[in-house]
Structure formats: C-alpha cells, structure tokens
Amino acid sequence: MGPLTLCHEKAAHKIGTDSVLLGAWFDTQDVVHVIDAGTGTGILALMAALRMPGSRITAVDISPGAVMEARANVQRNGLAERISIRQADIRLWLPENRQDLILANPPYFENRAGSNGRTVARSGGVAFLDALFALGAGALTPDGRVALVWPVERRYDLLATAYGHGFSLCREMWVRDHPAANYGRMFSEWCRQAEGDLVQERLTMFRTPGGMPTEEYRQLAGKWVDL
C-alpha cells in the first residue's frame, strides 16, 4: 500500500478506504504523541508515523489477534521504535502521559447477534464513541484533538456523544463515491476547546460510478494507494 507493506489476512476488520482517507486527512500540526484507538492492522498508526517523523504513537486494540497483526506490520515497516502496540480495553486504559491526538476508525454498527471476528470488529456503535471521547477527556492535553470517521446518517449520535464529553467540532470532511451519490461518511476533528470557525470540506472520490478518481481524491490519497 504505497510506502507501506501491510498484511491483513488475520484481521477481522480489513484495511479499507476509510482508514486510508482518515490517515491522510487528519491535521498533523503540533502533534507529537498519538493514540490509535482500535488499531486493527495498525494502518493509522503507521500512516501517522510516516506523516510525522518525530511522533510517538501508542496503538491500542482489545483483540489479541489484531494486536499480533499490528505488531507484525509495525515490525515489517521498521517502525517498532516509534510505535508501541498495547492490548487493552479503551474503557479501562489510560496512557502514562498526556497525548496530542487520538485517531480512530471506530466500529459504527450497533452491537448485534453473532460472535465471529468480523461481527465483533464492526460492532460497537455509540458505546465505542462514548468510550473514545471519555478516553479523550482523560488522556488529551488541553489543545488535544480526536479525529475519526463516522456515517453521515448517524451524525447526531456523534455530535451528542462528543458534546457530552466536552468536545467541539473544529473540522469535518464529508465524502461521497461519485457526484450522483449521497455523502456517506464524515471525517471529523474534535477539539477540547473551541477554535473559531468550523472548517467544512467535501470530497468526491470518483468522477462517475466505477470511473476515474477525481483530482482531489488523488491529491489526498494517491501517495498511499494506487489510483
């Protein structure tokens, strides 16, 4: 995948467009210490490490299998000195030091029946959001941020949860597949303190259904995936 060598054969939640876009989009300004919450394959931690050569990243996942695969990917890319992988439940864990940024591509389906790995990895919904912003309230510096991806149709759940933990929306990007499609996902950054006007962006990935990538999609993600 671009400058990274990644495997996700054992992962319940495979590498997808959402993680790549979030990893390429988040604001790197004034960021040194990062948490990748629910790291899965480790892709967000690895992208953060490459985008910010001076950063230190702690990648956390509750799944032993995900932790093993993330560690292998970190080793494979020679970044073990800067990325620490932890098996932990973010509802019960706090880092030793204050952090500048929390990244997450959270499971946004509500918990449902089934115990296979993919079902568990893709489930969590508002409960995961609540744990994520609670972690942010306890782990971030006063200027720290949370950056994540979430379905546009469930924007209210995200707004209500984030505001309930004292976070304000400072930047967002809505993404759709092509001009005739509805906007499906929103990428957002949340600040512990209001930082002026909200920055709003829109991204269309392809010119037509199944067609050529748009120039803005190439500029954002072209370094990381073949377009």
C-alpha positions as CSV (number, residue, x, y, z in Angstrom):
1,M,0.0,0.0,0.0
2,G,2.0,3.0,-1.2
3,P,5.1,3.4,1.0
4,L,3.8,0.8,3.5
5,T,3.9,-3.0,3.4
6,L,0.8,-4.4,5.1
7,C,-0.9,-7.7,5.7
8,H,-4.5,-8.1,6.9
9,E,-5.2,-11.7,6.3
10,K,-5.8,-12.4,10.0
11,A,-7.7,-9.1,10.7
12,A,-11.4,-9.2,11.4
13,H,-11.6,-5.6,10.1
14,K,-9.8,-5.4,6.8
15,I,-7.9,-2.3,5.5
16,G,-10.3,-0.1,3.7
17,T,-10.8,3.4,2.2
18,D,-12.0,4.9,5.4
19,S,-8.7,4.3,7.3
20,V,-6.6,5.4,4.4
21,L,-8.6,8.7,4.0
22,L,-8.5,9.4,7.7
23,G,-4.8,8.7,7.9
24,A,-4.1,11.0,5.0
25,W,-6.5,13.8,6.1
26,F,-6.0,14.4,9.8
27,D,-4.2,17.6,10.8
28,T,-0.6,17.0,11.9
29,Q,0.1,20.5,13.3
30,D,1.5,20.5,16.8
31,V,1.1,16.7,17.2
32,V,3.9,14.5,18.7
33,H,2.1,12.0,21.0
34,V,-0.7,10.0,19.3
35,I,-3.1,7.2,20.3
36,D,-4.6,4.9,17.6
37,A,-7.7,3.6,19.3
38,G,-8.9,0.3,18.0
39,T,-5.8,-0.1,15.8
40,G,-6.7,-3.3,13.9
41,T,-3.9,-3.8,11.4
42,G,-2.1,-0.8,12.6
43,I,-2.6,1.2,9.5
44,L,-3.5,4.5,11.1
45,A,-0.5,4.3,13.5
46,L,1.8,3.6,10.6
47,M,0.5,6.4,8.4
48,A,0.8,8.8,11.3
49,A,4.4,7.7,11.9
50,L,5.3,8.3,8.3
51,R,3.5,11.7,8.1
52,M,5.1,12.9,11.3
53,P,8.7,11.6,11.6
54,G,9.1,13.0,15.1
55,S,5.9,11.4,16.6
56,R,5.5,8.7,19.2
57,I,2.4,6.5,18.8
58,T,0.6,4.1,21.0
59,A,-1.7,1.8,19.2
60,V,-4.4,0.0,21.3
61,D,-6.8,-2.8,20.5
62,I,-8.8,-5.2,22.6
63,S,-8.4,-8.1,20.2
64,P,-5.3,-10.3,20.7
65,G,-5.4,-11.2,17.0
66,A,-5.4,-7.6,16.0
67,V,-2.5,-6.8,18.3
68,M,-0.4,-9.6,16.8
69,E,-1.1,-8.5,13.3
70,A,-0.4,-4.8,14.1
71,R,2.9,-5.7,15.8
72,A,3.9,-7.7,12.7
73,N,3.0,-4.8,10.4
74,V,4.9,-2.4,12.5
75,Q,8.0,-4.6,12.5
76,R,7.6,-5.2,8.8
77,N,7.8,-1.5,8.2
78,G,10.7,-0.8,10.6
79,L,8.8,1.5,12.9
80,A,8.8,-0.5,16.2
81,E,11.0,2.1,17.9
82,R,8.2,4.7,17.5
83,I,5.0,2.7,17.6
84,S,4.0,0.8,20.7
85,I,1.2,-1.8,20.4
86,R,-0.9,-2.4,23.5
87,Q,-3.7,-4.9,24.1
88,A,-6.2,-3.0,26.2
89,D,-9.8,-2.0,26.5
90,I,-10.0,1.7,26.0
91,R,-12.8,1.9,28.6
92,L,-10.3,0.9,31.3
93,W,-7.0,2.2,30.0
94,L,-5.2,5.5,30.1
95,P,-1.7,6.3,28.8
96,E,1.0,7.4,31.2
97,N,1.5,10.8,29.5
98,R,-0.9,13.4,28.0
99,Q,-1.5,13.0,24.3
100,D,-1.9,15.4,21.4
101,L,-4.2,13.4,19.2
102,I,-6.5,10.3,19.2
103,L,-7.2,8.6,15.9
104,A,-10.0,6.1,15.4
105,N,-11.8,4.3,12.6
106,P,-14.5,3.1,15.0
107,P,-16.9,0.2,14.6
108,Y,-20.1,2.1,13.8
109,F,-22.7,-0.7,13.6
110,E,-24.6,-1.2,16.8
111,N,-23.8,-4.4,18.7
112,R,-25.7,-7.4,17.3
113,A,-26.0,-11.1,17.5
114,G,-23.0,-13.2,16.4
115,S,-19.6,-13.8,17.8
116,N,-17.4,-14.1,14.7
117,G,-14.4,-11.8,14.5
118,R,-15.8,-9.6,11.7
119,T,-19.1,-9.0,13.5
120,V,-17.3,-8.1,16.7
121,A,-14.8,-5.8,14.9
122,R,-17.5,-3.9,13.1
123,S,-19.9,-3.6,16.1
124,G,-19.8,-1.1,18.9
125,G,-21.6,2.0,17.7
126,V,-22.4,4.7,20.3
127,A,-20.9,2.6,23.1
128,F,-17.5,2.8,21.4
129,L,-17.9,6.5,20.7
130,D,-18.6,7.1,24.4
131,A,-15.5,5.2,25.4
132,L,-13.5,7.0,22.7
133,F,-14.4,10.5,23.9
134,A,-14.1,9.5,27.5
135,L,-10.6,8.5,26.7
136,G,-10.0,11.8,25.1
137,A,-11.3,13.7,28.1
138,G,-8.9,11.8,30.3
139,A,-5.8,11.4,28.1
140,L,-5.5,14.6,25.9
141,T,-3.7,17.8,26.5
142,P,-5.9,20.9,26.7
143,D,-5.2,21.5,23.0
144,G,-5.6,17.8,22.1
145,R,-7.9,16.6,19.4
146,V,-9.9,13.5,18.4
147,A,-10.1,12.6,14.7
148,L,-12.4,9.8,13.4
149,V,-14.7,8.6,10.6
150,W,-18.4,8.1,11.1
151,P,-21.5,7.6,8.9
152,V,-23.2,10.9,7.9
153,E,-26.6,9.5,8.5
154,R,-25.7,9.0,12.2
155,R,-24.1,12.4,12.6
156,Y,-26.4,13.2,15.5
157,D,-25.1,10.3,17.6
158,L,-21.6,11.6,17.1
159,L,-22.5,15.2,17.9
160,A,-24.4,14.3,21.0
161,T,-21.6,12.0,22.3
162,A,-18.8,14.3,21.6
163,Y,-20.5,17.4,23.1
164,G,-21.5,15.4,26.1
165,H,-17.8,14.8,26.9
166,G,-16.9,18.5,26.4
167,F,-15.6,18.4,22.8
168,S,-16.4,20.9,20.0
169,L,-16.3,20.1,16.2
170,C,-13.5,22.1,14.6
171,R,-13.1,20.4,11.2
172,E,-15.0,18.0,9.1
173,M,-15.0,16.5,5.6
174,W,-18.0,14.7,4.0
175,V,-17.2,12.0,1.4
176,R,-19.2,10.5,-1.4
177,D,-18.3,7.9,-4.0
178,H,-19.4,9.9,-7.1
179,P,-21.4,13.1,-7.9
180,A,-24.7,11.2,-8.1
181,A,-24.2,9.5,-4.7
182,N,-25.2,10.8,-1.3
183,Y,-22.5,11.7,1.1
184,G,-21.9,8.6,3.2
185,R,-19.1,9.2,5.6
186,M,-17.9,12.2,7.6
187,F,-14.3,12.6,8.7
188,S,-14.1,15.0,11.7
189,E,-11.7,16.5,14.2
190,W,-12.9,17.5,17.7
191,C,-11.2,19.9,20.0
192,R,-11.4,20.2,23.8
193,Q,-11.6,24.0,23.4
194,A,-13.4,25.9,20.6
195,E,-11.0,27.1,17.9
196,G,-13.0,29.6,16.0
197,D,-15.0,28.9,12.8
198,L,-15.7,25.3,11.8
199,V,-13.8,24.2,8.7
200,Q,-16.0,22.2,6.4
201,E,-14.8,20.2,3.3
202,R,-16.4,18.0,0.7
203,L,-14.7,15.2,-1.2
204,T,-16.0,13.2,-4.2
205,M,-13.8,10.2,-4.9
206,F,-14.7,9.2,-8.5
207,R,-16.0,11.1,-11.5
208,T,-18.6,8.5,-12.3
209,P,-19.7,5.2,-10.6
210,G,-16.7,2.9,-11.1
211,G,-15.0,5.6,-13.1
212,M,-11.7,7.6,-12.8
213,P,-10.6,9.1,-9.5
214,T,-11.1,12.8,-9.0
215,E,-8.1,15.1,-8.8
216,E,-8.9,16.0,-5.1
217,Y,-9.0,12.2,-4.2
218,R,-5.7,11.7,-6.0
219,Q,-4.1,14.6,-4.1
220,L,-5.3,13.3,-0.7
221,A,-4.8,9.6,-1.0
222,G,-2.7,9.0,-4.1
223,K,0.5,8.6,-2.1
224,W,-1.0,5.7,-0.2
225,V,-3.0,3.7,-2.7
226,D,-2.8,3.0,-6.4
227,L,-5.4,5.2,-8.2
